[in-house]
Amino acid sequence: MTNHRRIIIGDVHGHYDTLIALMESISPNTNDQVYFLGDLIDRGPKSAKVVDFVINNQFNCILGNHEKMLLDVVGNGQVSVELYQGWLYSGGHATVASYNSKIPQEHIDWMKGLPLYLDLGDVWLVHAGLSPLMPLSEQNSEQFCWIREEFHSIPEPYFADKLIITGHTITFTLPGVKPGQIAVGNGWLGIETGAYHHNSGWLTALDVTGNKVYQANTQDGRLRTMPLKRALAGVELNKIRPRKSRVKV
């Protein structure tokens, strides 16, 4: 029996306080492996602190479309005015404010080094998904960071021996999925439950070793824990409790 958990965390979008509450609920030990699916930044109020937290704890992270937008704007050392307004409209205003208008080069360089996906053997992590019509070697950030419908309607699993886990698309925007539920398709799970969205507020972590789901809510501070099957089934959720004290960071 394995002595560590593999914990996958969905899109945080700058909600640092909720992330810390979620991490306290998970209580990872030094043997556990923690992975973030990208979109640490934008929309929420504390993107800079979220990035600092992930960097300082040396957690694994992949590139999300929001990190990609930031890099497209400032990643070459100059500001692309053409792309700047689009990024601000997509939540970049909150990120700029969290950095007091000065994003440190350390954070930019760290984002530049983020992989587009991580292959954990039986589990394959990617921000948005992949194209079912293309070989893996021909795909890039356009697919891995941005794809939606083409991936979600995939008629059969892309990998015969790997479960794909994604963020990016808020699960309740998919047919038959309620706020807070995990979406399931042919060979994939989606765990972006909309921490920033007023119709949800749930930030989700999935323990793929123990088939367990942890959630924290940005709006009312609730924490809840449940078996993965219950998160997929949409039955009454268990262990709902108010937010408690923060972990030290």
Residue pairs with C-beta under 8 A, 6 or more apart in sequence:
2 209
3 31
4 29
4 31
4 32
4 33
4 209
5 28
5 32
5 33
5 207
5 209
5 210
6 32
6 33
6 35
6 120
6 123
6 207
6 208
6 209
7 26
7 28
7 32
7 33
7 34
7 35
7 205
7 206
7 207
7 208
8 35
8 37
8 123
8 125
8 165
8 191
8 205
8 206
8 208
9 19
9 22
9 34
9 35
9 36
9 37
9 203
9 204
9 205
10 37
10 167
10 191
10 192
10 193
10 195
10 203
10 204
10 205
10 206
11 37
11 38
11 39
11 40
11 64
11 167
11 168
11 192
11 195
12 18
12 19
12 36
12 39
12 40
12 44
12 50
12 195
12 203
13 39
13 40
13 41
13 42
13 43
13 44
13 47
13 66
13 91
13 195
13 196
14 40
14 41
14 42
14 43
14 44
14 45
14 46
14 47
14 50
14 91
14 94
14 95
14 98
14 196
15 44
15 45
15 46
15 50
15 195
15 196
15 203
15 218
16 44
16 45
16 46
16 47
16 49
16 50
16 53
17 46
17 218
17 246
18 195
18 203
18 216
18 217
18 218
19 50
19 53
19 203
19 216
20 53
20 246
20 247
20 249
21 216
21 221
21 223
21 243
21 244
21 246
22 203
22 205
22 214
22 215
22 216
22 223
23 247
24 244
24 245
24 246
24 247
25 214
25 216
25 223
25 225
26 205
26 207
26 214
28 34
33 60
34 57
34 59
34 60
35 59
35 60
35 61
35 62
35 118
35 120
35 125
36 54
36 59
36 60
36 61
36 62
37 61
37 62
37 64
37 125
37 126
37 127
37 165
37 166
37 167
37 168
37 191
37 192
38 61
38 62
38 63
38 64
38 65
38 66
38 67
38 114
38 127
38 145
38 167
38 168
39 64
39 65
39 66
39 67
39 127
39 167
39 168
39 192
40 47
40 50
40 51
40 54
40 61
40 64
40 66
40 67
41 47
41 50
41 51
41 66
41 67
41 70
41 91
41 95
42 66
42 69
42 70
42 87
42 90
42 91
42 92
42 94
42 95
43 91
43 94
43 196
44 50
44 94
44 195
44 196
44 218
45 94
45 97
45 98
46 98
47 94
47 95
47 98
47 99
48 95
48 98
48 99
48 103
48 107
49 98
51 107
51 110
51 111
52 107
53 249
54 61
55 106
55 107
55 110
56 249
60 118
61 114
62 114
62 115
62 116
62 117
62 118
62 125
62 126
62 127
63 111
63 114
63 115
63 116
63 127
63 141
63 144
63 145
64 127
64 145
64 167
64 168
65 127
65 128
65 145
65 146
65 168
66 90
66 91
67 111
67 114
68 141
68 145
69 83
69 86
69 87
69 90
69 92
70 87
70 92
70 95
70 103
70 108
70 111
71 108
71 111
71 112
72 80
72 83
72 87
73 79
73 80
73 83
73 84
73 87
73 92
74 80
74 103
74 108
75 108
75 111
75 112
84 92
88 96
91 196
95 103
96 103
99 107
116 126
116 127
116 140
116 141
116 144
116 145
117 124
117 125
117 126
117 144
118 124
118 125
118 126
119 125
119 162
121 162
122 161
122 162
122 163
123 162
123 163
123 165
123 208
124 159
124 162
124 163
124 164
124 165
125 164
125 165
125 166
126 144
126 164
126 165
126 166
127 144
127 145
127 166
127 167
127 168
128 143
128 144
128 145
128 146
128 147
128 148
128 151
128 166
128 167
128 168
128 169
129 143
129 144
129 147
129 148
129 150
129 151
129 152
129 164
129 166
129 168
129 188
130 136
130 139
130 143
130 144
130 147
130 151
130 158
130 164
131 139
131 143
131 147
131 150
131 151
132 150
132 151
132 154
132 155
132 158
133 150
134 143
143 151
145 168
146 168
148 168
148 169
151 166
151 188
152 169
152 174
152 183
152 185
152 188
152 190
154 185
154 186
154 187
154 188
155 186
156 186
156 187
157 164
157 186
157 187
157 188
158 164
158 187
158 188
159 187
162 187
163 187
163 188
163 189
163 208
164 187
164 188
164 189
165 188
165 189
165 190
165 191
165 206
165 208
166 188
166 189
166 190
166 191
166 192
167 190
167 191
167 192
168 190
168 192
169 183
169 190
169 192
170 192
170 193
170 194
170 197
170 200
171 177
171 181
171 182
171 183
171 190
171 191
171 192
171 193
171 194
172 178
172 179
172 180
172 181
172 193
172 194
172 199
172 200
174 183
174 190
177 183
177 234
178 234
179 193
179 194
179 199
179 200
179 202
180 193
180 200
180 202
180 204
180 215
180 231
180 237
181 193
181 231
181 232
181 234
182 189
182 190
182 191
182 193
182 204
182 206
182 213
182 228
182 231
182 232
183 189
183 190
184 190
184 232
189 206
191 204
191 205
191 206
192 204
193 200
193 202
193 203
193 204
193 215
194 200
194 201
194 202
195 201
195 202
195 203
195 218
196 218
198 219
201 217
201 218
201 219
201 220
202 215
202 216
202 217
202 218
203 215
203 216
203 217
203 218
204 213
204 214
204 215
205 213
205 214
205 215
206 212
206 213
206 214
206 228
207 213
207 214
211 227
211 228
211 229
212 225
212 226
212 227
212 228
213 225
213 226
213 227
213 228
213 230
213 231
214 223
214 224
214 225
215 222
215 223
215 224
215 225
216 222
216 223
216 243
217 223
221 242
221 243
222 240
222 241
222 242
222 243
223 239
223 240
223 241
223 242
223 243
223 244
224 237
224 238
224 239
224 240
224 241
225 238
225 239
226 237
226 238
226 239
230 237
230 238
231 237
